[in-house]
Amino acid sequence: MKYWTLSDDPHAEREAHKYGNPAPSREYLLAALESYGKPITHENMSRMLGLEDEELIEAVRRRLAAMERDGQVLRDRRGAYALIDKLDLVKGKVLGHRDGFGFLLRDDGKKPDLVLPPRQMRRVFHGDHVLARISGRDRRGRDEATIADVIARNTQTIVGVYRSNTPEFGILIPENPRITQEVIIPHSACGGAKDGQVISAKIVQQPATRVQPVGEVIEVLGERMDPGMEIDIAIRSYDIPAEFPPEVLDQIAGISAEVLEEDKQHRVDLRDVPLVTIDDESAKDFDDAVCAWKTKSGSWKLLVAIADVSHYVRPGTPLDDEGRTRGNSVYFPGQVVPMLPELLSNGLCSLNPHVDRLVLVCEMNISQTGAISRYRFYEAVMNSHARLTYNKVAAILDDKSEDGEALRAEHSELVKPLKNLEELYYLLREARAERGAIDFDTTETAIIFNDERKIEKIVPRSRNNAHKLIEECMLAANVATARFLDKHDLPALYRIHERPTPERLDKLRLFLNELGLAVGGGDMPTPQDYQALRETIADRPDFDIIQTVMLRSMNQAVYSPQNEGHFGLAYQAYAHFTSPIRRYPDLLVHRAIRSVIRGPRQTNTVLRVEGAPVEPPSKWCPYTFEQMLELGEHCSMTERRADEATRDVESWLKCEFMSDKLGEMFEGTIASVTQFGLFVRLDEFYVEGLVHVTSLPSDYYHYEAEKHRLKGERTGTTYRLGDGLTVQVARVDMDDRKIDFGLGDEKPRPRRQPRKSRGGEGGAGAKGGGAKASGNKPSNSEKPATRRGPRRTRNGPRKPSPNKG
């Protein structure tokens, strides 16, 4: 055995600065393990290092334990430590599925993710960090994993419904669908909870292979049907921070509620420029203001002024730490969990009308062809000339509107600036069409509540030219921002949207082929190819369905310090600049920009007012590339978390809305086809439910995934994506957030054109203008729990196969 000595440790000096009696560094212990070549106990490691001092031996034990906790080494059943790399183990995060299995999302980012069977998921909770080894393949040929060790238990509290089962204990049924284990609650730890109430419990015994988790009640939230309970549950189930910690409140208490005069100094004064905010009627925070005018040369000047959040939220402060943890504001129906306290989000950093506010400005020159020819950023002080709404602006711009006449009289001094913005919008829209951005036209819905917070109706959100005008202004500012970041090589986050994967493209092509359609571009279609196809199908009755399948072929947009462009918007570089009140990546971008404005080197892309302080860039942007990578992953996660939580709340509310409509008949459209049935979206309410395959007319139904249809073997009856159906509300399950439909008539109503021979790949024609392109992938509906009764599909496994939720 080779003997190692502490004097050989290359990091001994660093350790000596930290500790009075320093232990060997982690790097040195890893090198020793590598040299030893096989698992080694703590005792033998101490011997190998020539340690005799009991304190040092104990320090090595503690360090090895910490390295095990952090996933650097693994300890076997004999207590011997080994390098992870030598054991062919994979580190990753557990992603639970409502049907009991799960996935391992690999830390190394490699794809595909590994499948965790139900027997493995019994050992862990969703969100735990584990070490696993590939142990075989499942029935679909995917790699399965066996958990070797749990590195970190990340579920410490669970919210759910309490059921008092026996005299000795009750159980907690988790509300988070990704946690499928029931938690035992001894009656001595039930906290006075009554059967059926919603509780929050601390986990006092984590799950194991043959051991159920045990918890104790820390809070009784109330009855399941209490108004607003669905949001309280979602906040706790998805670990969304809702209360600001004392240190944040202390910091806020020291901030003036008004903009200080000293803070207005050394900034460009825009208070006389007719900047206005344009938002929804219900908006409470206004973080962007716009203004545009035509220059003598015929080009355009566009100002996008954004609330200067980075002035108030400095790196390393409690406010910054909390903002980073939250990642973004979460917008539930009727309630917001803000990223920043209200003093900032609705006060100092909200561009309220007729008060001075600090802003960071992106000033752009737009050419006569709609291209950004020049841009620069600067700190400014502004005073919003009006708080306008989309509907008001649309009316002002509509010369034939009766409401518009009164509004034009009320805001006479703003009519010309608004007309300028409209003219610029048309120019930017034309440039967007020339660029070939994908112009998906999706329907968003709004939930309207009554006074008791019960759904009164669900309505589509209408989009007028005012919405589109603001969107184009924000897109322009975000593009200028991305160019700025790239030019100055700044550590910040881009918004990236990768091109579709080959697997998703194959599925899209198979579907399109059935309709006599194709997307151009071969194996590497461009946004222009997608947009050309969209224009080809624009007038088809099955337009919505084809567009849905096109959307599902897309990747989800994420944050990364590596610029990889934005496929959907057809930009070579794109970043988020316009919402630092509610998105932490935008705040990071503002800091990067300020580091140049205040930095020692001046450039024509920034303007610094004479007398403004010159400061080292690290004061505002103290991040390494590696830190920014972690921040990108974290912010992408918090964005997905918010999406999941809000979808969960909306699903519950829709179930409640449908619960008094049992037996009623509605017209609907098949929105998704699976081997276990049809998901149908009601045309009137935009609510989805399942027509289970066992509810279809008696036959054996073949599931043809590439054609998005179920086809009866004997009768030939085909149920296909996009077909119309009359359905009857059969069952509403509030706990599982599921609605079951039965068929009101047996025959589907096709909403598609017959197959036509195609003359070449993809569609042709002028690229239409539009306003919205989404980089986000719609979530796929999750399959239901297995039902009793015969399975009526013959191709594929008898039970539903795992699909990622």
N, C-alpha and C positions, 0 to 999 in steps of 0.2 A: 504494500500500500504506500503510495506517495504521500509524504507529509507536507502539509501546507502550513505556513506561518503567517501570523497577522501582519508582520512587517512587509510581506509581499503584496498585501492588499493595496491596489492602486488608488483606492478611494479612502484609505485610512485617515488622511488628513481631513477630508470632508466629514467623516464620522466623528473625529475627535472634536470638531467644532460644535457638533450637535450634542454629544454625550460626554459625560465625565469619564466613564469607563466603557469606551466604545466597543461594540460587537463588530464582527466581520460584516462588510457591506453585503447587500443583496447580490450585487454583481459578482462578488467574490465567492459567495456561497453557491451561486448558479454555476460558476466556473468549476468549483470543486465537485459538484454533482455531475457535471459533464465529464470531468476527468475520471471520476469513480466508475461511471459507466453502468451502474445498476442502482436500484433503490438502496438507501442507506438510512439507518436509524439516527436519531439525535445523538445518542451516546457514541456511536461510531464516528459520526461527523465531528463531534468534539474531540475525540481521540485523534482523528486525522488532522485536525487543526492544531494539535498539541496543546489543547487547553486544559489547565488544571484549576484555575480560579473558578470557584463555584458561581460567583456572580456572572462571569463571562459565559459559563456553560448555560446558566439560566437565560442569559440574554440571547444566546444562539437559539435556544428552544423557543423563546417568544418570537424571535425574528422568523424562524421557520414556520411557526403557526400563522404569523401575519402574511407570509408569502403564500401559504396555503389558502388563507382567506381571500387574498387578492388574485388567486388563480395562477400564480407563478409556478407552484409545485403541487403535487398531489401526494397524500399520505395513504398508503395501502393498509390492509387489515392488520399487518404486523407492526404498524406504526412507522414504517420506513418511508422516506421521502424520495420522490423521483421527479425528473423533469417532465413537464407536460408533453413536450415535443417527442420524447422518447416513447411515449405510450400511445401515440396515434390518437390522441383525444382532441375533441373539438370543443371550444368554448363558445357559449352563446346564451341568448335570452329565450325563455319559454314564452311561446304565444299559444294561449289556450283556445279551444274551440268549444262551442256550446254542446257538441255531441260527445265530449269526453276525451277525444284525442287532442293532439297539439302539434306544434311545429317548433323546431329549434332554429332561431334566427342567428346565424353564425356571426361571431365578432369579427372574423376576417373578411366579411362581406361576400364570401363565395356563395354562389347559387348552384343548384337549388337549395332551399331550406330542407332540413331533415325532418322526417315525420316521427313524432313521439306517440306510440300507441297508448290506449287508455291505461294499461297496467303501469306504464312509466309515469303518466300524468298523475296517478294517485299519490306519487311521492312529492309532488311539487305544486305550487300555485302558479297561475299565469303571472308572468313578470319576473320569476326567479331566474337567477344567473347560475348556469350549471356547466359541468364538464360531462361530455358524453362521447361514446364511441359508436361508429357505424357498425350495426350488428346484422344487417340483412336488408331485404327488400320487401315492400308490401305488395299487395295484389296488383297494384297499378305500376309496379316496377320502380317505385321511388325508394330512395335510401331511408331506412329506419334507423333510429338511434336508441341506445340504452344509456341511461344516466349513470355515470360513474361517481359523481360527487356534486353536491350543491355548494356553489361558491358563495352565493349571497341569497338570503331570504328577503325578498323585496315586498312581501305582503304582510304587514303587521296589523292592519285592521281591515275588517270586512263589514259591509252594510248589507242587510237582508231582512227577510221576514222571519219572525220568531214563531216556532211551533212547539207547543208544550206537549211532548209525546208521552212521557212516562212520569211516574212520581219522582224519579231520580234525576232526569235530565230532559232538556228540550233540544231542539236543533235550530240552527240558523240556515235558511235557504238563501244563498247569495243572490243579490240582484244583478251583479255583473255576469253576463252570460258566458264570459270566458272562464269563470270559476265554477266548476261543476261539483266539487266536493261539498257535502253538507258538513257544517261545523257543529260539534257537540257543545252544548251549553249546560253545564251542571246547574241545577236549580239554585244552588247556593251562590251562583255567579250570574243569575239572570237579571239582576238589577230591578226587580219588580215589573219586568216586561210581561205583558199579557199576550195570549195567543193571537196571532195575526198582526201584531204591531211590528213596525219597522224599527230595527235596532242597529246600532253600530257596536261591534265587538272587537276587543283586542285578542289577537291570537297568542295563546300562552303555550300551545304545543303544536308545532308545525306538522304537516302530514308526512307520513312514511309509508312504505309499501303495505304494511298490514295495520297501520295505525291511522285512525281518522284524526283530523285536526280538532283541537279543543280551544274554546274561546271563553271570554268573560265580557259581559255587557258593560260598555262604558257610557252609552247614551241611548235613551229611548226617544226616537225621533217623532213618533206619533202613529196615527192610523194611516193605512196605505192610501186611502182615498182623500186625505186632507189636501186642500188646494196647495199647489206648489211642492208637494212631497216628491213628485217625480224628479224635480230639479235637485232637491236636497240629496236624494239617493244617487243621482248621476254624479254630483260633485264628489261624493265620498267614494263611489264605486270606481271612478276613474282617477282618483287621487289628484283632483284639481284643487290647488290652493285657493281658498275662498276668503279667509281672514288674513289681514295684514298683521305681521308679528309686531311686538312692542317696539323693537328698534326702528322699524320703518315708520311707525306712528310718531316716534320721537323725532325722527329726521323731518317728517312733514310738518310737525309743530313748529320747527324753526324756520320754515319757508313762508315768506310774506304772501298773502292772498292776492296782492296786486303786483304788477310788474314794477320793479324798483327803477327809479330814474337812472341810477348809475349803471344798470344793466342795459339801458337803451343807448348808452354811449358807444362810439366807435362801431356803429352799424349803419348800413345804408338806410336812409329814411324813405319808406314807401307809403307813408300815411296818407299822402294825397293821391296815390294811384288807386283807381277804382277796383281794387281786389274784392271779390265776393266769394262766399262759400255757397255751394249748391249740394244739398243732401236730401235724404228722405224726410218726410214730415215728422217721423218719430225719432230722428237722430238727436242725440244729446251731446255728442262730442264732434267737434268740427276741426279736423286736423289739416285740411287743405283749402287753399284759396287760389283763384285763377284770374288772369287778366291777359288780354291780347290786343294788339293793334298793328295796323299795316304801316310799313316803313315807306319812305319816299321812293325806294328802289323797287317796290312792289312785293318784297318779301314780308315775312311776319315776325313779330317779336311776341314770344309767349313767356309769361311769368307763372311759375308754379311755386307758391309759397307754402311751406310745410311747418307746422308747429315745431319750435326749437326745443324738443324734449331733451336733447343731449346737454343743453345748458343747465338743466335742473337735475338730471340723473347722471351723475359722474361715475366713472369706473371705480369699482371696489367699495362703493357705499352700500348701506342696507337697501336703499331703493333699487340700486342696480342688481344686487344679489337676488332680490325678490322678483324683479322683472325678468331676469334670466331664468329663474326657476319656473315661472309661469309660462314664459315663451310667447304668449299671445293672450288677448282677451277672448273669452268664450261667450258666444251669443246664443243663449237659449231663447226659446219662444217667450217673449215678454220679460226677460231678465238677462242681465249681463254680469259676468264675473270679469272685472277689468284687470288688465295687466298692471296698471298703475293706480294709486289712490285717486279718489274723486277730486281732490284739490288740484291735481294736475290734469287728469283725463277730462273733467268737465269744467275746469277753471283755467289755470295759468296756461295750459297747453291746448286749450280749445279756442279756436279763432272766433270767439263770440263777436257779434256786431258792435261797432262803435266803441270799442275799447282797444287800447294798445296791447299788442302781443309781439313776442320775439319769434322770429321765423328764420329758417334756413331756406334760401331761394335757389331754384334752378331757373336760370334765364337762358332762353333758347332763341336762336335765329332759325326760322323755318323758311326754306326756299320756296319758290313758286311751284315746285314739283312736290312739295310736302316732305322734303328731307331736312333733317337737322344739320344745318351747315356749320353752326358754331354754338357753343354753350359755355356757361360759366356759373360758378356757385359763389354765394356770399351770405354773410349774416346780415339780417335786416330787422327793422321794426315796422310793423304795419298796423292798420286800423281797418278792419273789415267794413266795407260800405253797406253790406246787407247780408242777412241770413236768408238765403233763398232756398226754395225746394224745387225738386225736379218738375213737379206739375206746374208750379208757378212760372218757371222759366220756359217750359214748353208752351204755356199759354201766351206769355209775352212774345215769343218768337212766332206764334201763329197769328198772322194778321187778320184772319177771319174769325178768331175766337172772341166771343162776347166777354168772357172773363178776362181775356188778354187786354182788352181795351181799358178796363179799369186798372189792371195791374200796370200797364204801360204808363198810365197817368200817375199812379202812385210811385213808380220807380223811373220817372222820366229820364233822370240823369244816367241811368244804367242801361237804357235800351240800346244805345250805340255800342257800348262795350259788350253786351250780350250778343248783338248781331255780329260783332267781330268774331266772337268765339264760335258762333254758328258757322260763319264763312270758313274759318280756319278748320273746323271739324270736317266739313265736306272735303277740304283739301287733304287732310290727314287720312280720311277714309279712302280717298282715291289712291293715295300712296300705299295704304294697307292692302288694297286689292292688287295693286301692281306687285307688291312684295310677295303676295301669295299666302298670307296668313290664313289659317283655317278658321272659318267663320261659323262655328257650330251655333245653332239656334236652339237653346234648351229652355224648357219652361221651369221657372222657379216658383214656388208657392209660398203663400203667407197664411199663417194660422190666426184667425180672428177670434178673440175671446169675448165672453160676456162678463158681467160684473162679478160672477162667482168663479171666474177663471175656468169655465167650461168652454169647449170649442163651439163657437157659433157657426162658423163656416171656414172652409179652406178654399182660398182663391188664388188664381195665378197672378204673379207679380207682372205688371205691365212695364214695358221699357219704352221710353220715348226718346226723342233726340237729345234731351237734356242729359239723360243717363249716358248716352253714347258720347256726347260732347265731353263730359268730364272724364269718361274712360279713356278717350283718345289723348287728352291732356296728360293724364297720369301715365299712360304708356310712354308718351314722348319723354317725360321727365325720368322715368325708370330706365329708358334706353340711354339717355344722356348720362345718367348715373353710372350705368355699367361700363360705358366707354371711359368715363373718368377713372373708375376703379382700375380698369385694365391699363390705361395710359400711365397711371402712377404706381402700378404694381402694389396695390394696397391690400393688407389682410382684412378682407370683409367677405360677406356672403353674397353670391350670385343666386338668382332663382333659375334653376336649370330644369329643362324638360327634355329628356332623351327621346330619340326616335323609337318607334315601336320595335319590339323584339321580333326575331324571325318566327318564333312560335305563334305570337299573336297575329302577325301578318298572315301566316298560313291559315289560321282560323277565319280571318276576315275574307281572304280570297276564296275559300271554299263556300262561304255564305254568299258572297257576291256572285260567284259563278252560277249558283242556282237561279239567280235573277237575271242572268245575261249581262252582268255588270263586271267591272274590274277597276282596280286602282292602279294607276300607271307607276312607272319608276322601277319595275323589276323588283330585285331584292332590297333596294334602297330607295323607297318612295320618298319624295320631298313633301313639304307642306303644300306646295303648289299642286301636287298630284292629288292629295286628299281634298283640297278645295275644289279642284276641277270635278272630281267625283261628286262632291256635295252639290255643285251647281247643276250637274246632270240630273240628279234625283229630286231637285227642288220642287217640282210640280207633281211628283208622284204621290198617290194616296198613301203609300207605305214609307213616305219620307222619314217620319219620326223613328220608325223601327230601324231603317237602314242607318240613320245617323246614330242611333243608340249603339249598334254593333260597331260602327266606326269609332265611337268614343271608347268602347270597351277594349279596343285594340291599342289604346294609348297607355303610356306609362304615367305614373303620378309625378307631378312636379315636386322637387325637393330643394333644400338649401345646401350649397356647397361653396367653399372658397375656390374651387377649380371651375373655371368658366367652360362650360360645354354647350352653351347656346340654349335657345328655347325653341323646340321643334314646332309646337302649336302656333306660336306667335310669329314664327319665321324670323327670329332675331339671332344674330351671331353672339350677342351678349345682352343679358337682361338682369336687372336687380330690382329689389324693392326699396324705394326711397320714401314713399308717400304716406305711410301710416305708422310712424314711430310711437304713437300713443298706444296702439294695440298690437304691434308686432315687434318683437325684440330684434329680428334681423334688420329691420329698417333703422332701429336705434344704433346698431353696430355700424351700419353704412353711414349714418350721420356723423359718427365719431371719426370714421376714416376720412370723410370729406373735410371735417373741421381740422384734422391734423395737418392737412395741406394748406387750408386757409390761414391757419395760425403759424404754420411752419416757417423755417428760415428761408426756404427757396420759394420764390414767387414764380407764377406761371400764368399764362393768359387764360387758363381754365378756372381761375379763382380771382376774386376781388377782395382785397383787404383795405378797409378804410384807414386813412392816415391816423396814426396814434394808437391803433389797435395793438394789443400785446403780441409779441412774437414768442412762441413757446415750442419746446421740443415735441415732435410728433408723438412720442411715446406717452405724453401726458393724456392725450385723447384716445390714442389707439394702441394700447399696450399689449397687443396680441401677437402670438407666433402663428405660423401656418397650422401647426398641429393643434393649437388651442382652437383655432377657427374651424378646423375639421370637426372637432368635438362639438362645438357650438352649432354647426350646421346639422349634425345628426340629432342633437338635442332639440333644436327648434323644429326640425321636420317631425320629430316624435310628438312634441306638444301640439303641433298642428293636427296630426292624425288623431291624437287623443281628444282634442276639441271636437273634431268632426264626428268621432264615434259617440261621444257623450251627447251631442246635440241630436244625432240621429236616433239614439236610444230614447231620449225624451220625446221626440216627435212621434216615434213608434208607439210609445205608451199613450200619448195623448190621442192618437188616431184610434187606438183600440178602445179607449174610453168613449170617444165620439161615436164609434160604431156599435157599442155595447147595447144600445137601445133600439137597434135596427135589425135585430134577429128576425129572420123570415122574410125580410123585404127584398125586392128584386131591383137590380141595377144593371145598366149597360156598362161594359168594360172592354179593355183591350189587353191581350196577352202581352205582358211586358218581359217575361222570361220563361224559358222552357227548361225543365230539368227531367231526369229520368224518373223522378217521383211525383211529377205533376206540373201544373201551370200556375205561374204567378200572374194574377190579373189585376190591372190597375183600373179602378172605377173612373169612368169619364167625368162624373159629376164632382167627385170629392178628391181625386188624386190620391186615393188610399189603395194600398195593395193587399191582396190576400191570396191564399193558395187554394186551387182546385186540385185536390189530391188525385193521383192516378186511379185510386180505387173508387173515386166518385164519377169517373168517366163511364160512358156506356160500355156494357160488357164486351170485352175483347182483350187480346194481347197487344200491348202497345210497345212498339220499338222506338227507342230514343235515338234520334239521329242528331248528334251534337253539332256536326258541321252545318246541318241544315236548320238548326234551331226548331226542331219539331218532334212531336210524338205522332206515330202513324199506326193505326189499327191494322193488325195482320189480316183479320178476317173481313172486316167491313171496308178497309181502306180509308176510313175517316182520319183526317189529318188535322192536328191542332198545331198551328205554327205561330211563331213570333209575329205580333202585329195583327193577328186575326181578332175580330170582334166577338164577344160572347155576352149572353145574358146570364147573370149569376145571381144566386140567392145567398144572403148572409146566413151561414150555418152555425158558426161558433166563434166566439171571441175569447181568447185566453190572455187576460191582462198580465199574468205573471210572466209568460213567455213572449208577450208582445206579438202574438200571432192571431191572424184572422183567417178562418176557413170559409170558403165559398162552396156551394153546390151549383150544379148547372141548372140554369133556368130553361135553356133549350139545348138540345144535343148537337146541333149543327153550328160549327164556327162560321163566321162571316168574313171571308177573305178581304183584306184591305191592301191588296197589292196588284201590280200590273202583271199581265202574263209575260212569260219569258220571251225576250226578243233576241235575235241574233245580233251580235255586237260587231261593229266595224272598227276594231282597234282597241287598244287598252285605254281605259279611263275615259272620262268625259271631256268634252271640249266646250269652248264658249268663253265669253268675257267673264273675268272674275268679278263676282258681285261684291258690292260694298257691304259692310256690316259692322257690328260693334263688339262681338264677344267671341273670344276663343279661349277654351278652357284647357289647362294642362293637367287637370285633376281627373283621375280615373273614377267613374262612378262605382260605388261599392256594389259587389254582387250580393244578391239575396242569399241568405244562409239557408241551408236545407233544414227541414223540421226533424224532430225526433222521430225515430222509427215507429210506425204505427202497426197495430195488429191488422191481420187480414192479408190476403195473398198479394204478393208483388206482381204487377202485371207487365213488367218490362222483361224481355227475355235476353237482351244483350247487356252484359255487365253483371256486376256483383249483385247478390241478393239484397244486401243492405246498401243504403246510400254511401258513396265513397267520400272520404274526407276532402273537403275543399276549404281553402284558406278563407277565414272570415275577415 
